[in-house]
């Protein structure tokens, strides 16, 4: 209950119907409970496929003191019928927002809690703490700082939120349930409690953005009051409707209108003023059905009633609690009552207004009275479970699981009403191993749920899960494996019933397929390395293990970068025409993969391959002295890997530029005609290369150097008669050149006193007959020029004398 009752006639505010008892009370021995919320199961945390998850959330509280009790605690529960377990609970100190170090705190920090979490998680069931603060003190117009006002203030609320985050993380819990129950009093500072609760829940969501957060609310909160349903909606994943203890108020209204408390269902299905159907309908006007959990009681109320005969269904107990002898039996107590030694003439009946809810009457000798009890048996619980299904709610909540204990009929009822789809079959159209690139068809089937839907997930060899097809009523799926990397894949089908189920899945099946890539790689060359530049290598890739291989060829030049020379295709060969490539050692590789593979390659291999060219060259004659004007024959040769060498000859005059004297050809000889050249230092070079060589220099090897073209080095001069002669004498001038094998001579003369030079033209005869007839007497300069025949100079050398005519 929301308050500790002092008399059974106490009427709660309409907005507060339904609640969890925070402390013991004369009427209620119900222990405080805790809320929990089912979170979405991640694809990486798939559990064993030996169980099925309920189609809807089945949310059960457990009292802190009873979690490990062998008779009513988790050791006897059917985890397959649960989604969420709520530890009830961690009490909040309103003064500072901390948790109270009470017996519940001790239980929360015990191995009992650790073992419960382990057992629940192993079955795919969530565990959350329920955080409790209950206070209904009046604030007298906002002048009194009540416990609830303090607990909801910013500082205290932040303290509580910090502790929640720490405890959830420390205990590996899956979220949190908030059970703050008040009466929307005005607090000092001018805010109502519902406004402060909204603010706290917003901060809690900010602190736990991905956690599952639920909140316990009164069944009539859709009418307004302490719980602002619309205001809370953005911050919570579910609302737990505490749809019980409605009998405390329903006796006032139709169809009973009792003056004092009279028996009626704890959580009536319909007909009464406060009932499950009205509550659910009211909530659905504010929030989606996927956020609504219908809470049901696993307890009832029993009291003596006056009279000497069996009472009717709505008997009135004494107003004096001592005379009424109130008890709050658990389900396990109520279901065993017919066999209890003190229960005489036990009879079970149905409420005349709802026709579903249960009541019982019997005579108690110990109490000396007829006793009446209202409680929920499997019939009344089943009707409320049907309501949750028919209204497509998120699920149902149980207050509390330990009140029902190990009762098999309760677990069977849950499974019957909410049991998920049975473990499906899953088969594929092919078996492992297989090659990537094809289409694999999967088929699946299940039973046990009226409208199964199927979703498919695939886990790659890297461990990452991907949803490859969302939920559909189509049970099969076709998988195009083009682009996959070879390896082992896990394929999972999730199955759940179509109908607003909150589960990620009810159950699943898995299979495994292994996709092979190419297992081996080979690379064969048509020619052995090395080969001369211009050769054509044909490379052939080979592989095994893949029926549709593709090949990609790569080449790395000397000291260069790898590049693709033939992209992926089914062609296993590549021909490398090395014409135009520089000599050196190249790396050649082939990548091989199965067609459709998402790998860059499945296998790769290769090695070095060399192309060669001329490594040396020689030229004869060797650099040295040559005679100008001659035609010089040069002969070149090369060696070192150029069987089909070609040659090019270059020359350069003194002070000039290089010119091609003979273009590349297979001719290794060159005739250099120096006629007309001036003596001097000339350059002659021969280039040699293998045809097709792509060397940047233009040659593979060269030879040559400086050649000096010499002319006549000196010339002698003699006259006869010597020295002088009479005018008119024919003087014989004799000359002889040295240093030039084919000299030619020219004679020049003129008077010493002045005048013009006269020349006798070049001749190969070094003797001149100088006729002096007609010349004036006097002294004359006589000069002989000598040059190599073909020299481009006016003369190579000269000599003169002074001759006298008398």
ChimeraX attribute file (.defattr): number of C-alpha atoms within 10 A of each C-alpha:
attribute: neighborCount
match mode: 1-to-1
recipient: residues
	/A:1	25
	/A:2	23
	/A:3	21
	/A:4	16
	/A:5	19
	/A:6	11
	/A:7	14
	/A:8	21
	/A:9	16
	/A:10	14
	/A:11	18
	/A:12	18
	/A:13	11
	/A:14	18
	/A:15	19
	/A:16	27
	/A:17	27
	/A:18	28
	/A:19	25
	/A:20	26
	/A:21	20
	/A:22	23
	/A:23	16
	/A:24	15
	/A:25	15
	/A:26	16
	/A:27	21
	/A:28	19
	/A:29	16
	/A:30	24
	/A:31	22
	/A:32	28
	/A:33	28
	/A:34	30
	/A:35	34
	/A:36	34
	/A:37	33
	/A:38	30
	/A:39	23
	/A:40	13
	/A:41	15
	/A:42	9
	/A:43	17
	/A:44	11
	/A:45	8
	/A:46	12
	/A:47	15
	/A:48	13
	/A:49	16
	/A:50	12
	/A:51	19
	/A:52	26
	/A:53	31
	/A:54	29
	/A:55	31
	/A:56	31
	/A:57	27
	/A:58	26
	/A:59	30
	/A:60	26
	/A:61	28
	/A:62	28
	/A:63	24
	/A:64	26
	/A:65	20
	/A:66	21
	/A:67	23
	/A:68	21
	/A:69	14
	/A:70	13
	/A:71	15
	/A:72	20
	/A:73	22
	/A:74	24
	/A:75	17
	/A:76	16
	/A:77	20
	/A:78	17
	/A:79	23
	/A:80	20
	/A:81	29
	/A:82	27
	/A:83	28
	/A:84	26
	/A:85	32
	/A:86	29
	/A:87	31
	/A:88	32
	/A:89	31
	/A:90	29
	/A:91	23
	/A:92	22
	/A:93	19
	/A:94	23
	/A:95	15
	/A:96	16
	/A:97	24
	/A:98	21
	/A:99	19
	/A:100	14
	/A:101	12
	/A:102	11
	/A:103	13
	/A:104	20
	/A:105	15
	/A:106	15
	/A:107	22
	/A:108	22
	/A:109	14
	/A:110	11
	/A:111	12
	/A:112	18
	/A:113	19
	/A:114	15
	/A:115	15
	/A:116	19
	/A:117	21
	/A:118	15
	/A:119	15
	/A:120	19
	/A:121	19
	/A:122	13
	/A:123	22
	/A:124	24
	/A:125	25
	/A:126	26
	/A:127	32
	/A:128	30
	/A:129	28
	/A:130	29
	/A:131	24
	/A:132	23
	/A:133	22
	/A:134	23
	/A:135	18
	/A:136	16
	/A:137	17
	/A:138	17
	/A:139	18
	/A:140	11
	/A:141	11
	/A:142	17
	/A:143	13
	/A:144	15
	/A:145	18
	/A:146	20
	/A:147	20
	/A:148	27
	/A:149	28
	/A:150	20
	/A:151	30
	/A:152	27
	/A:153	24
	/A:154	15
	/A:155	13
	/A:156	21
	/A:157	25
	/A:158	20
	/A:159	15
	/A:160	24
	/A:161	22
	/A:162	15
	/A:163	15
	/A:164	23
	/A:165	17
	/A:166	12
	/A:167	17
	/A:168	18
	/A:169	12
	/A:170	10
	/A:171	16
	/A:172	16
	/A:173	19
	/A:174	24
	/A:175	26
	/A:176	28
	/A:177	27
	/A:178	24
	/A:179	27
	/A:180	25
	/A:181	25
	/A:182	23
	/A:183	22
	/A:184	26
	/A:185	24
	/A:186	22
	/A:187	24
	/A:188	17
	/A:189	11
	/A:190	10
	/A:191	15
	/A:192	18
	/A:193	25
	/A:194	23
	/A:195	17
	/A:196	20
	/A:197	24
	/A:198	21
	/A:199	18
	/A:200	23
	/A:201	24
	/A:202	18
	/A:203	17
	/A:204	23
	/A:205	18
	/A:206	11
	/A:207	15
	/A:208	17
	/A:209	11
	/A:210	11
	/A:211	21
	/A:212	22
	/A:213	26
	/A:214	27
	/A:215	25
	/A:216	25
	/A:217	28
	/A:218	27
	/A:219	32
	/A:220	27
	/A:221	22
	/A:222	23
	/A:223	17
	/A:224	15
	/A:225	21
	/A:226	22
	/A:227	28
	/A:228	19
	/A:229	21
	/A:230	15
	/A:231	15
	/A:232	22
	/A:233	19
	/A:234	13
	/A:235	22
	/A:236	20
	/A:237	20
	/A:238	26
	/A:239	29
	/A:240	29
	/A:241	27
	/A:242	31
	/A:243	30
	/A:244	29
	/A:245	26
	/A:246	29
	/A:247	26
	/A:248	23
	/A:249	22
	/A:250	28
	/A:251	24
	/A:252	18
	/A:253	13
	/A:254	11
	/A:255	12
	/A:256	17
	/A:257	12
	/A:258	16
	/A:259	11
	/A:260	15
	/A:261	25
	/A:262	23
	/A:263	26
	/A:264	31
	/A:265	32
	/A:266	25
	/A:267	30
	/A:268	30
	/A:269	24
	/A:270	19
	/A:271	16
	/A:272	24
	/A:273	19
	/A:274	25
	/A:275	24
	/A:276	28
	/A:277	19
	/A:278	18
	/A:279	23
	/A:280	23
	/A:281	13
	/A:282	16
	/A:283	22
	/A:284	17
	/A:285	11
	/A:286	12
	/A:287	18
	/A:288	14
	/A:289	21
	/A:290	20
	/A:291	19
	/A:292	26
	/A:293	28
	/A:294	28
	/A:295	32
	/A:296	26
	/A:297	24
	/A:298	25
	/A:299	26
	/A:300	26
	/A:301	23
	/A:302	23
	/A:303	26
	/A:304	28
	/A:305	24
	/A:306	16
	/A:307	10
	/A:308	9
	/A:309	11
	/A:310	19
	/A:311	19
	/A:312	16
	/A:313	22
	/A:314	20
	/A:315	21
	/A:316	22
	/A:317	23
	/A:318	19
	/A:319	13
	/A:320	11
	/A:321	16
	/A:322	11
	/A:323	15
	/A:324	21
	/A:325	18
	/A:326	22
	/A:327	17
	/A:328	20
	/A:329	22
	/A:330	23
	/A:331	25
	/A:332	17
	/A:333	15
	/A:334	23
	/A:335	17
	/A:336	10
	/A:337	17
	/A:338	18
	/A:339	10
	/A:340	13
	/A:341	10
	/A:342	15
	/A:343	18
	/A:344	16
	/A:345	12
	/A:346	18
	/A:347	14
	/A:348	13
	/A:349	15
	/A:350	17
	/A:351	19
	/A:352	14
	/A:353	17
	/A:354	17
	/A:355	14
	/A:356	23
	/A:357	28
	/A:358	26
	/A:359	25
	/A:360	22
	/A:361	26
	/A:362	23
	/A:363	22
	/A:364	18
	/A:365	12
	/A:366	9
	/A:367	14
	/A:368	9
	/A:369	21
	/A:370	22
	/A:371	25
	/A:372	26
	/A:373	27
	/A:374	30
	/A:375	26
	/A:376	27
	/A:377	22
	/A:378	19
	/A:379	14
	/A:380	23
	/A:381	23
	/A:382	19
	/A:383	15
	/A:384	25
	/A:385	25
	/A:386	14
	/A:387	19
	/A:388	25
	/A:389	20
	/A:390	10
	/A:391	18
	/A:392	17
	/A:393	25
	/A:394	27
	/A:395	30
	/A:396	24
	/A:397	29
	/A:398	26
	/A:399	28
	/A:400	29
	/A:401	27
	/A:402	31
	/A:403	25
	/A:404	26
	/A:405	25
	/A:406	20
	/A:407	18
	/A:408	13
	/A:409	12
	/A:410	21
	/A:411	19
	/A:412	15
	/A:413	17
	/A:414	22
	/A:415	19
	/A:416	15
	/A:417	19
	/A:418	26
	/A:419	23
	/A:420	29
	/A:421	28
	/A:422	22
	/A:423	22
	/A:424	22
	/A:425	15
	/A:426	19
	/A:427	17
	/A:428	19
	/A:429	10
	/A:430	12
	/A:431	12
	/A:432	12
	/A:433	13
	/A:434	17
	/A:435	25
	/A:436	28
	/A:437	20
	/A:438	14
	/A:439	13
	/A:440	16
	/A:441	14
	/A:442	19
	/A:443	16
	/A:444	18
	/A:445	19
	/A:446	20
	/A:447	14
	/A:448	14
	/A:449	18
	/A:450	12
	/A:451	13
	/A:452	24
	/A:453	23
	/A:454	25
	/A:455	23
	/A:456	23
	/A:457	18
	/A:458	22
	/A:459	19
	/A:460	17
	/A:461	15
	/A:462	10
	/A:463	12
	/A:464	10
	/A:465	18
	/A:466	14
	/A:467	14
	/A:468	14
	/A:469	15
	/A:470	11
	/A:471	19
	/A:472	15
	/A:473	13
	/A:474	13
	/A:475	20
	/A:476	19
	/A:477	19
	/A:478	13
	/A:479	16
	/A:480	14
	/A:481	18
	/A:482	16
	/A:483	15
	/A:484	21
	/A:485	25
	/A:486	25
	/A:487	16
	/A:488	18
	/A:489	20
	/A:490	16
	/A:491	21
	/A:492	21
	/A:493	29
	/A:494	24
	/A:495	33
	/A:496	33
	/A:497	26
	/A:498	16
	/A:499	16
	/A:500	17
	/A:501	22
	/A:502	22
	/A:503	22
	/A:504	18
	/A:505	24
	/A:506	25
	/A:507	26
	/A:508	28
	/A:509	19
	/A:510	17
	/A:511	15
	/A:512	15
	/A:513	17
	/A:514	17
	/A:515	21
	/A:516	22
	/A:517	31
	/A:518	25
	/A:519	14
	/A:520	16
	/A:521	19
	/A:522	17
	/A:523	19
	/A:524	14
	/A:525	16
	/A:526	11
	/A:527	13
	/A:528	10
	/A:529	14
	/A:530	15
	/A:531	19
	/A:532	25
	/A:533	29
	/A:534	23
	/A:535	17
	/A:536	15
	/A:537	20
	/A:538	14
	/A:539	21
	/A:540	18
	/A:541	24
	/A:542	17
	/A:543	21
	/A:544	14
	/A:545	16
	/A:546	21
	/A:547	15
	/A:548	16
	/A:549	24
	/A:550	25
	/A:551	26
	/A:552	24
	/A:553	25
	/A:554	17
	/A:555	22
	/A:556	17
	/A:557	17
	/A:558	14
	/A:559	9
	/A:560	10
	/A:561	8
	/A:562	15
	/A:563	12
	/A:564	13
	/A:565	15
	/A:566	16
	/A:567	13
	/A:568	19
	/A:569	15
	/A:570	15
	/A:571	14
	/A:572	19
	/A:573	20
	/A:574	19
	/A:575	14
	/A:576	14
	/A:577	14
	/A:578	19
	/A:579	18
	/A:580	14
	/A:581	17
	/A:582	22
	/A:583	26
	/A:584	18
	/A:585	18
	/A:586	19
	/A:587	16
	/A:588	20
	/A:589	22
	/A:590	29
	/A:591	22
	/A:592	33
	/A:593	33
	/A:594	32
	/A:595	25
	/A:596	21
	/A:597	24
	/A:598	18
	/A:599	16
	/A:600	12
	/A:601	20
	/A:602	22
	/A:603	19
	/A:604	21
	/A:605	15
	/A:606	20
	/A:607	12
	/A:608	14
	/A:609	18
	/A:610	17
	/A:611	22
	/A:612	24
	/A:613	30
	/A:614	27
	/A:615	17
	/A:616	18
	/A:617	20
	/A:618	19
	/A:619	21
	/A:620	13
	/A:621	15
	/A:622	15
	/A:623	17
	/A:624	12
	/A:625	15
	/A:626	20
	/A:627	25
	/A:628	27
	/A:629	23
	/A:630	20
	/A:631	14
	/A:632	15
	/A:633	12
	/A:634	19
	/A:635	16
	/A:636	24
	/A:637	21
	/A:638	27
	/A:639	16
	/A:640	13
	/A:641	20
	/A:642	22
	/A:643	16
	/A:644	15
	/A:645	24
	/A:646	23
	/A:647	26
	/A:648	24
	/A:649	25
	/A:650	17
	/A:651	22
	/A:652	17
	/A:653	17
	/A:654	14
	/A:655	9
	/A:656	10
	/A:657	9
	/A:658	13
	/A:659	12
	/A:660	13
	/A:661	17
	/A:662	17
	/A:663	13
	/A:664	19
	/A:665	15
	/A:666	15
	/A:667	15
	/A:668	20
	/A:669	19
	/A:670	19
	/A:671	13
	/A:672	17
	/A:673	14
	/A:674	19
	/A:675	16
	/A:676	15
	/A:677	20
	/A:678	23
	/A:679	23
	/A:680	18
	/A:681	19
	/A:682	22
	/A:683	18
	/A:684	23
	/A:685	23
	/A:686	29
	/A:687	28
	/A:688	32
	/A:689	32
	/A:690	28
	/A:691	23
	/A:692	19
	/A:693	25
	/A:694	19
	/A:695	16
	/A:696	10
	/A:697	8
	/A:698	12
	/A:699	21
	/A:700	24
	/A:701	21
	/A:702	23
	/A:703	20
	/A:704	22
	/A:705	16
	/A:706	18
	/A:707	20
	/A:708	16
	/A:709	20
	/A:710	21
	/A:711	31
	/A:712	26
	/A:713	15
	/A:714	17
	/A:715	22
	/A:716	17
	/A:717	19
	/A:718	17
	/A:719	19
	/A:720	13
	/A:721	14
	/A:722	12
	/A:723	14
	/A:724	18
	/A:725	17
	/A:726	15
	/A:727	18
	/A:728	16
	/A:729	17
	/A:730	16
	/A:731	21
	/A:732	15
	/A:733	20
	/A:734	17
	/A:735	21
	/A:736	17
	/A:737	26
	/A:738	17
	/A:739	15
	/A:740	19
	/A:741	13
	/A:742	17
	/A:743	24
	/A:744	24
	/A:745	26
	/A:746	23
	/A:747	26
	/A:748	15
	/A:749	21
	/A:750	18
	/A:751	20
	/A:752	14
	/A:753	9
	/A:754	9
	/A:755	9
	/A:756	8
	/A:757	12
	/A:758	12
	/A:759	13
	/A:760	14
	/A:761	11
	/A:762	18
	/A:763	15
	/A:764	14
	/A:765	13
	/A:766	22
	/A:767	18
	/A:768	19
	/A:769	15
	/A:770	17
	/A:771	13
	/A:772	16
	/A:773	11
	/A:774	8
	/A:775	14
	/A:776	13
	/A:777	15
	/A:778	15
	/A:779	17
	/A:780	20
	/A:781	17
	/A:782	22
	/A:783	20
	/A:784	29
	/A:785	26
	/A:786	32
	/A:787	31
	/A:788	32
	/A:789	24
	/A:790	20
	/A:791	25
	/A:792	18
	/A:793	15
	/A:794	11
	/A:795	20
	/A:796	23
	/A:797	20
	/A:798	21
	/A:799	16
	/A:800	17
	/A:801	15
	/A:802	15
	/A:803	20
	/A:804	18
	/A:805	17
	/A:806	12
